[in-house]
Amino acid sequence: MLMDFTKLDGLIPAVVQDHESSEVLMVGFMNQEAWETTQRTRFVTFFSRTRETLWTKGETSGNRLAVRELLIDCDEDTVLIKAERQGDGNVCHTGERTCFFQKVTL
């Protein structure tokens, strides 16, 4: 599937969701190479905007994200990745299960 990499300086947002619970785990960015690597290896790979290089989630921690399904939005510029957690299951670099653990009080 072709993605539109023209809108965000060659990047697309990638939302990662647990394939069983539907819990949102994290959001990252992919360039075309990261998109192709994710499809080829079936492990979530992002483009680091700060280091300007590819990184596969869990390559150092062991908490990899195995792709179970890829869903593309209607504009073909964002991807939803349903993934299986590997390792200890904690996705956030802080050690939390998900990157979305800080509640905002309204």
Steps between C-alpha positions, in 0.01 A plus 500: 500500500629844414515759774504879457833617643465855360313674784737489801844536347507138388349352816174335598364460855484138616261420784573168670216313667498170689347247261295331773395774744497795252697704757699778333865429575696774329527734203806540282591613153603303194674602184466282192797283601354437848163415342661251264718351777195454723320311225802288411607405855154511661645692795408865560779727374496878531704792373662694784460870433771591752762247389382497137526123475279192507434318825308183563295513819658272759834452329679577828231425764365181343147643518432467130170557325409223256265625227168317483307746279563825312210741439535812288279805543284640219759765403778239488721715725465325839530136598343310789712202598344223703789325669582224744722600790814295549742496791357622829217679318593849617516726198596841642866585554401600857411138575124557479273263310398777257632847422155637586494476880491866611145620570402862451268638767216698349 
